[in-house]
Amino acid sequence: MGVAVVTGANRGLGAEWVHQLLESGWEVYAGYRSEPGRLSTFENSKLTIHQLDVQSNDSVDAFANQAPERIDLLVNNAGVADGRWRNLNEIDDGWALEVIDINALGPVRVVKALYGKMSHDSLTNVAMISSLMASIDDCHMGRSYAYRASKTALNMFTVAMKKEAIEDNISFVILHPGWVKTDMGGDRAPVEIPDSVSGMRQVLTTRTLENTGQFVQFDGEILPW
Ligand SMILES: NC(=O)c1ccc[n+]([C@@H]2O[C@H](COP(=O)([O-])OP(=O)(O)OC[C@H]3O[C@@H](n4cnc5c(N)ncnc54)[C@H](OP(=O)(O)O)[C@@H]3O)[C@@H](O)[C@H]2O)c1
């Protein structure tokens, strides 16, 4: 076990990542945007929490400066849905740009800020929490414009970054957590939070520098771009 960093960790999938990693003996450095939420219920000396808004470079830099000097796993989990509009006529430029800023650029800001601490002798895994809704091949229903575009952009940022990162012993994986019962996924979602996270953690055990940049579902299925 080593040191893991998790963003958007106060609720939903992020909080469960923290829970499971702590249970497995990891040291965890977790970011929350406004309230610590579920993080304040974990009584574990291996957990450190810090404020993090992935939209703000100042916040990301402050978070990275306080992070442990050596990081072995980054879970770029923070994200938002685009529930403020439903069809083409209702696209709101301001909100669309905000969704793209948080979901696509936010994780890149975090990777950049932590890069030096992730580059060391042994392999570091970076999990980019994307979505099947990023898939151009799988876009049968349309809608959710900004969310889809933001996650597709995240996937491309990741595939582009993986090339440079191979030299520095950093492997990326783009993960679809499934449709999960969180505030974002809603009550009708078929996948329970613990099952999604344990599945994604299993995928991480298969990561190498050779398979960096793959788009993988929580149950291990490779997804179409
Ligand atoms: N649930 C699903 O079915 C599903 C499916 C596919 C992909 N995903 C992806 O999985 C990830 C986690 O989703 P979830 O279902 O756990 O959603 P969630 O319950 O809505 O949690 C989202 C988390 O992201 C944080 N966040 C949002 N904007 C942020 C910002 N600017 N800076 C830092 N943190 C921010 C939230 O913090 P606050 O509490 O402060 O808002 C919250 O902790 C997301 O990237 C999402 O797109 C989810």
The ligand as an SDF file (V2000), in Angstrom:
LIG
                    3D

 48 52  0  0  0  0  0  0  0  0999 V2000
  -23.0470    8.2760  -10.4810 N   0  0  0  0  0  0  0  0  0  0  0  0
  -22.9820    7.8550  -11.7300 C   0  0  0  0  0  0  0  0  0  0  0  0
  -23.8510    7.1250  -12.2160 O   0  0  0  0  0  0  0  0  0  0  0  0
  -21.7890    8.2350  -12.5850 C   0  0  0  0  0  0  0  0  0  0  0  0
  -21.7110    7.6870  -13.8740 C   0  0  0  0  0  0  0  0  0  0  0  0
  -20.6320    8.0000  -14.6840 C   0  0  0  0  0  0  0  0  0  0  0  0
  -19.6310    8.8340  -14.1920 C   0  0  0  0  0  0  0  0  0  0  0  0
  -19.7280    9.3740  -12.9380 N   0  0  0  0  0  0  0  0  0  0  0  0
  -18.6350   10.2450  -12.4810 C   0  0  0  0  0  0  0  0  0  0  0  0
  -18.1760    9.8320  -11.2200 O   0  0  0  0  0  0  0  0  0  0  0  0
  -17.6410   10.9470  -10.4910 C   0  0  0  0  0  0  0  0  0  0  0  0
  -18.2800   11.0000   -9.1100 C   0  0  0  0  0  0  0  0  0  0  0  0
  -19.6870   11.1290   -9.2930 O   0  0  0  0  0  0  0  0  0  0  0  0
  -20.7690   10.8510   -8.1410 P   0  0  0  0  0  0  0  0  0  0  0  0
  -21.8290   10.0460   -8.7670 O   0  0  0  0  0  0  0  0  0  0  0  0
  -20.1110   10.4080   -6.8840 O   0  0  0  0  0  0  0  0  0  0  0  0
  -21.3510   12.3360   -7.9890 O   0  0  0  0  0  0  0  0  0  0  0  0
  -21.7860   13.2060   -6.7310 P   0  0  0  0  0  0  0  0  0  0  0  0
  -22.3570   12.3460   -5.6690 O   0  0  0  0  0  0  0  0  0  0  0  0
  -22.6110   14.3120   -7.3110 O   0  0  0  0  0  0  0  0  0  0  0  0
  -20.3780   13.7900   -6.1930 O   0  0  0  0  0  0  0  0  0  0  0  0
  -19.6290   14.6760   -6.9720 C   0  0  0  0  0  0  0  0  0  0  0  0
  -18.4380   15.1160   -6.1610 C   0  0  0  0  0  0  0  0  0  0  0  0
  -17.6440   16.0310   -6.9670 O   0  0  0  0  0  0  0  0  0  0  0  0
  -17.3910   17.1890   -6.1700 C   0  0  0  0  0  0  0  0  0  0  0  0
  -17.1770   18.3770   -6.9950 N   0  0  0  0  0  0  0  0  0  0  0  0
  -18.0170   18.9360   -7.9000 C   0  0  0  0  0  0  0  0  0  0  0  0
  -17.4620   20.0560   -8.4100 N   0  0  0  0  0  0  0  0  0  0  0  0
  -16.2450   20.1820   -7.8200 C   0  0  0  0  0  0  0  0  0  0  0  0
  -15.2030   21.1390   -7.9210 C   0  0  0  0  0  0  0  0  0  0  0  0
  -15.3020   22.2210   -8.7300 N   0  0  0  0  0  0  0  0  0  0  0  0
  -14.0810   20.9520   -7.1810 N   0  0  0  0  0  0  0  0  0  0  0  0
  -13.9850   19.8890   -6.3540 C   0  0  0  0  0  0  0  0  0  0  0  0
  -14.9440   18.9810   -6.1740 N   0  0  0  0  0  0  0  0  0  0  0  0
  -16.0630   19.1350   -6.9110 C   0  0  0  0  0  0  0  0  0  0  0  0
  -18.6380   17.3240   -5.3040 C   0  0  0  0  0  0  0  0  0  0  0  0
  -18.3730   18.2180   -4.2380 O   0  0  0  0  0  0  0  0  0  0  0  0
  -19.5810   19.0790   -3.5310 P   0  0  0  0  0  0  0  0  0  0  0  0
  -20.1930   18.1580   -2.5090 O   0  0  0  0  0  0  0  0  0  0  0  0
  -18.8790   20.2410   -2.9360 O   0  0  0  0  0  0  0  0  0  0  0  0
  -20.5420   19.4500   -4.6230 O   0  0  0  0  0  0  0  0  0  0  0  0
  -18.8130   15.8820   -4.8860 C   0  0  0  0  0  0  0  0  0  0  0  0
  -17.9140   15.5530   -3.8560 O   0  0  0  0  0  0  0  0  0  0  0  0
  -17.9560   12.1830  -11.3440 C   0  0  0  0  0  0  0  0  0  0  0  0
  -16.8100   12.5520  -12.0810 O   0  0  0  0  0  0  0  0  0  0  0  0
  -19.0460   11.6950  -12.2840 C   0  0  0  0  0  0  0  0  0  0  0  0
  -19.0910   12.4110  -13.4990 O   0  0  0  0  0  0  0  0  0  0  0  0
  -20.7870    9.0840  -12.1280 C   0  0  0  0  0  0  0  0  0  0  0  0
  1  2  1  0
  2  3  2  0
  2  4  1  0
  4  5  1  0
  4 48  2  0
  5  6  2  0
  6  7  1  0
  7  8  2  0
  8  9  1  0
  8 48  1  0
  9 10  1  0
  9 46  1  0
 10 11  1  0
 11 12  1  0
 11 44  1  0
 12 13  1  0
 13 14  1  0
 14 15  2  0
 14 16  1  0
 14 17  1  0
 17 18  1  0
 18 19  2  0
 18 20  1  0
 18 21  1  0
 21 22  1  0
 22 23  1  0
 23 24  1  0
 23 42  1  0
 24 25  1  0
 25 26  1  0
 25 36  1  0
 26 27  1  0
 26 35  1  0
 27 28  2  0
 28 29  1  0
 29 30  1  0
 29 35  2  0
 30 31  1  0
 30 32  2  0
 32 33  1  0
 33 34  2  0
 34 35  1  0
 36 37  1  0
 36 42  1  0
 37 38  1  0
 38 39  2  0
 38 40  1  0
 38 41  1  0
 42 43  1  0
 44 45  1  0
 44 46  1  0
 46 47  1  0
M  CHG  2   8   1  16  -1
M  END
$$$$
